Amino acid sequence: MSQAKLVYRPTPNEPLSETIVHAVADTLGIDPVDLDDRISDCIDPDALDRLFRPDTDGKDPDGLVVFSMAGCRIEVEGNRSVLVTPSRDVSVATGLEA
């Protein structure tokens, strides 16, 4: 598996936490229900969704949140972009071939 960083953006009505789950699963090449880690085991998904909700003027909040999930580094920026970087050993941990 390459060390490529993959960037995802939620649709306007999609919760950011849902985008993260799908982004991690896509990065690992598995179905989201097959993830060993649940987002709630790594970070409070409701708080994350609230933190990156656009303000009443429609402006994106400032900030960056970084955490790990399922062997991937997750970076969430104020514009709601999600950057997923798999760790080197993620293929061993998930049973995928490197």
N, C-alpha and C positions, 0 to 999 in steps of 0.2 A: 504494500500500500504506500502510496507516495505521501510526502509531507505537505501536500498542497493545502493552502488555506481556502476554505470555501465560504463565500459570503451569501447570506440569505436575508430577505426582507419580508416581513409579514404583509399580507393584504390589509387594507384599512380596517376590516372588521375581524381579523384574526388576532386572538390574544398572542402576545409576544412569547409567552411560555409555550404555547402550542407550536409556534414556529421553531423554537429551540429544540423541542423533542423531535420534530420531523427532520430538522437539519442534522442533528446528531445521528439519527437512524440512517439518513441518506449518506452521510459521510462514512458510516460503518458498513453500508450496503446491506442493512437488515430492515425488517419491518419494525415500526415504532413499538409495537406490543412485545417484541422480542428483546428490548433493551433490558439489561440487568439492573441498571440504575433508573430510578424514577426521579424526575426533576425535583419533586418535593423532598427527596433525600439529600439534595445538593443545595437548594436555595428555596426560599418561599416564593412560589410562582405568583401568588396574588400580589405580594409586595413588589415583585419585579414588574408585573403588568401595570401597577399603579405608578411606579417610579418613572416609567418611560411613556406614560400616557401624555399626548400633546396637551398643552395648556389651552385655556379657553380661546386664545387668539389663534390656535392652530399651530403654534410654534413648537418645535421639538425641544425637549429639555436637554440641558447640558449634562454630561456625565459619562462614566464608563464603569461597567461592572464586569468583573472577571471571575470565573469559577470553573471547576472541573466537573465533568459528567461523563460516565461511561468511557473513561480513558481519553477524553478529548478536552482541550482547553476551549472554553466558550468566552467570547468577548462580546458584550452588548454595548453599543454606543447610543448616544442621545437621539440620533436619527432613526433608532430602532433597527439598525443593521446588526446582524448576528454573524460573527466570524467564528468558524469552527476549525480548529487545528487538531488533527489526531496526534496522539503521542506515538513514539516509535514502537512501543510494545503493544499497541492496541490490537494489532492483528493476532498476536498470541493470546491476548485476553479474550477475544471474541471468537477465536477458532477460525478466523479468516486467514487465507494464505497471503503472505507478504509478497 
